[in-house]
């Protein structure tokens, strides 16, 4: 077996490779760059599942970063159990071929309760007083203590939220090298999220993202140098590219305007009531799953949505089969935005009655993905003082709510999820293997397999 490392540089596409990525530019010249036709939807969990199973969502079941639980009548985003992926993973197949095979899975998603030999993933502690404490989950369990003793507590608040930085990707890189030194796994999967932040905040704007590009380029160089010295075959890849957007679509507000979506008022604030709604959306970047409790409204909903500017595709059963997303977890309709548009989860009409979690980093309570969590409210000149006061309350042991996130979707300048984009925004795969110039997302599985068992 050939020792192999997969370095997942989130958001990497040819649109940003150049002046500010000098190492990557030279590395590509010595190797081969392959375009990956985006998975559908082109989202973190779906793309990773396609790469690691060789299957599409109609088989592996990962139709997005979250979906509606019909039995619990609840939206569930960013769950972590690997059992949610309903197809055999590449490391399970590899073990059948050679029982000596081992895998280290470092911060790729669905990384709890898996069959990986070594793994680490973000997992904060949630205390009864509402405090969220940075932490991670590992297998074996004592790996967590070893890594955090050596590198410090996993920097959760730099992994997601308004304080994201290169520190998080550096921690993951260092932890990955440590696991490799101790265990020498056959296959290592490394997730470097750094570009995901600046590209969604600013789009492809080199005046604003050049520093981030230089930072990730330097970190990738360090990893490549280490793994080359340890005779590993290296594959660099991304899950998606991020293209510029300028039009948020408030899909749940549209459904509510047409008397299809219901809310419940608690303490004067509005909560989406999925189970009581005729229809509602699970928004996820440039994709939205429309779940319809009253199927007699389906044709009316399709007609309403067909008039909304910014929606590229409305997928019914036939289209869902065509695009291989016809799984029970998918919406009754699946929407794909045009390349310049994306879907918000917002369902309230008046910000005064927005739920309390709307102004916080709260990925599990929000019924959809919220990239605005990467900003502090720019309209409040005292927002950093407010955040400092909240932090002081936390340090003193008082309950607190870090309500500093704006409710302005126009701040977001980059997104992903659609497959109708220019090739310069396609995800890429870079290796020294002979691979076709363009491959499907599911073909990445074979590239990894051939690297190990060539």
Secondary structure by P-SEA (a helix, b strand, c coil): ccbbbbbbbccccccccccccaaaaaaaaabbbbbbcccccccaaaaaaaaacccccccccccccccccccccccccccccccccccccaaaaaaaacccbbbbbcccccccccccccbbbbbbbbcccbbbbbbccccccaaaaaaaaacccccccccccccccaaaaaaaaaaaaaaaaaccccbbbbbbccaaaaaaaccccccccaaaaaaaaaaaaaaaaaaaaaccbbbbbbcbbbbbbccccaaaaaaaaaccbbbbbcccbbbbbcccccccccccccbbbbbbccccaaaaaaaaaaacccccccccaaaaaaacccccccccbbbbcccccccccccccccccccccccccccccccccccccccccccccaaaaaaaaaaaaaaaccccccccccccccccccccccccccccccccccccccccccccccaaaaaaaaaacc
